Amino acid sequence: MPICIECRHPVKTLWTQYSGAGDPSSGHNIRLTVCKNCGRFCDKYVEHDFVVLFIDLVLIKPQVYRHLLHNTLMREGDQFDPSIVRLGTLLLLFDVYLTWARIEKQTVPGSAPSSAAGTAAGTITAAGSAGGDELQHQIVGSNLGSLAQQPIVFQYMFFLILCTCSTLAFHVSIRFLTSSPLSPLNQLGLLRTYTRPNSVSTALLVSSSTKLFPILMVIWDYDVPAAARSLGWAVVLNNVEALKILLDCGYPVALVLAAAGAVARWIVGRAILWVVGLEGVDSVSESAVAADGRAIMEVVKEWAGRLAW
């Protein structure tokens, strides 16, 4: 049953369609329903296009989440909407590319720059010692280890499996905490059992659409590590807001759910990397929040300096 996106009051219909609505010469002849509880339009986003919806999603407006999660993407029998399946596939493939690129760009501790590889190799040959062998191993070694020697299709399949398992761990852990009677949150009385687990995954996928922002790198070439990590924090904030709106719970419970999903995803990702001998690399680009803040401030100061001139 649809709801008013302003006050969450249940309504029968979101709009009324009059005769002649299919005739272009007579206009749309559609009137939005006014909520009897708050006196505002029940769902103004019915008349808005996708661009407006996406902008309001980025701005984390609760009304747009209620429009998508309650009035648009809900299906009978808790089935996935086809558009959500396509969005989930796109996010997964995009995550594969980002994870692959992030791991390859990470520097191995103690490794020398590639531009100085020739000079260092000559030094190793002249030395011929155990220390030289160790330095050579650090230079020619790759973040991907033996995986880098495999065909490109094999490497892609590995990262596809890595991201798929990590994403499944994220969704399954949150679905268990929200929809299972055995959930600790349910047993403690912090969250009532939610009977539509697919709707929980829908909320997580919709709120994770911010992950598509790095596609702008096709237009603007930037290499600011803090930008990628800040984007990750933005996705987390969207996940928390989506869970809060869908489950009608408080922010502490939504934070616990998002944190539990993130921990499950991290554990599964690290386990898979450990199995293939890549335990030394970081698949989620962990770093201190303070370092991110300093990096962002440097970028802001640089832009402010340019504008001042």
LUMMIZA-420847 format. One record per residue (C-alpha): residue in one letter; x, y, z. Coordinates in steps of 0.25 Angstrom, whole numbers, plus 5000, padded with zeros to 4 digits. Layout:
AXYZ ...
***
This chain:
M500050005000 P500650144996 I500950245007 C501050395007 I502550425006 E502450545015 C501750485028 R501750335024 H500250325025 P499650215017 V498850255005 K497950184994 T498550254982 L499650354979 W498850414967 T497550424960 Q497450404945 Y496350474938 S495750444925 G496550484912 A497850464920 G498450384907 D498150504898 P499350594896 S498450714892 S497750704905 G498950704915 H499250594925 N497950614933 I498550554945 R498350614958 L499350574970 T498650534983 V498650624995 C498950555008 K497850575018 N498750555029 C499850665026 G499150745015 R500350725005 F500450644992 C500550504995 D501650474985 K502250594977 Y503250504971 V502250444962 E502350564953 H503950574954 D504950504944 F506150414948 V507150534949 V506350604960 L506250464967 F507750444966 I508050584971 D507150564983 L507750424986 V509150484986 L508550594996 I507950485005 K506550535005 P505650445012 Q504450475003 V505150414991 Y505550284998 R504050275003 H503650294988 L504550184983 L504550084994 H503050094997 N502250154985 T503150104973 L504049984975 M503149904985 R502549774978 E501549674982 G502149554988 D503449634992 Q504049604978 F505149694972 D504749794962 P505549774949 S506149914949 I506749874963 V507349744957 R508049834946 L508549934956 G509149824965 T509849764953 L510349894949 L510849924963 L511549794964 L512249804950 F512649944954 D513149894968 V514049794961 Y514749894952 L514949994964 T515449874973 W516449824963 A516949964960 R517149994974 I517949874978 E518849884966 K519150034969 Q519550004984 T521050014986 V521749894992 P522449935005 G523949955002 S523749944987 A524550034978 P523850124967 S523750064954 S524550174947 A525750134956 A525649984953 G526749984943 T527750054952 A527349964964 A527449834955 G528949874952 T529249894966 I528649754969 T529549684958 A530749754964 A530449714978 G530049574976 S529749554990 A528549514998 G528149655001 G528149684986 D527249564984 E526349614994 L526249754987 Q526049694974 H524949614979 Q524249744984 I524449814971 V523949704961 G522849664971 S521449704968 N520249734977 L519549624971 G520649524973 S520549404964 L519149444960 A519849554951 Q520449434943 Q519049384940 P518249414927 I517449544928 V516149464928 F516549384940 Q516949514947 Y515549574944 M514849444949 F515549454962 F515149594965 L513749564960 I513649454970 L514349534981 C513349654979 T512149554978 C512449484991 S512749614998 T511449674993 L510649554997 A511249555011 F510849695012 H509449675008 V509249535015 S509749585029 I508749705029 R507649625024 F507849525035 L507849635046 T506649705040 S505749585036 S506149465044 P505449425057 L506849385062 S507349525060 P508049585073 L507349715070 N506049645070 Q506249565082 L506749695090 G505449765085 L506249875078 L505649835064 R504349765060 T504549655050 Y504349715036 T503649615027 R504149665013 P505649635012 N505749664997 S505249805000 V506449815010 S507349774998 T506649874989 A506849984999 L508349955000 L508549954985 V507750084983 S508550154994 S509850094988 S509650164974 T510650274979 K511750164976 L511550204961 F512150344963 P513550304959 I513050284945 L513350434945 M514850394944 V514550374929 I514350524928 W515250584939 D516550514942 Y516850524957 D517650444967 V517250484981 P517150354990 A516350435000 A515250454989 A515050304987 R514950285002 S514050405004 L513150334994 G513150215002 W512750295014 A511550355006 V511150215002 V511050175017 L510250295020 N509250265009 N509150125014 V508850165028 E507850265023 A507150155014 L507150055026 K506550155035 I505450195026 L505050055021 L505049995035 D504550115042 C505650105053 G506550195059 Y507950235055 P508650155065 V508050025060 A508250065045 L509750095049 V509849955055 L509249885043 A510149965033 A511449935042 A511049785043 G510949775028 A512249855026 V512949765035 A512449635029 R512849685015 W514249725020 I514449585026 V513949505014 G514849595005 R516049575014 A515849425015 I515849415000 L517049494998 W517749415009 V517349285002 V518049324989 G519249384996 L518949534995 E518749555010 G519749675009 V518849755000 D517649845004 S516349824996 V515549935003 S516650045004 E516650055019 S517250185025 A517050275036 V515950375036 A516950485040 A517750465028 D516550465019 G516150605025 R517550665023 A517550615009 I516250675006 M516650805013 E517850815004 V516950804992 V516050904997 K517151005000 E517750984986 W516351014980 A516251134989 G517551184984 R517251164970 L515951244972 A516651354979 W517551374967 
***
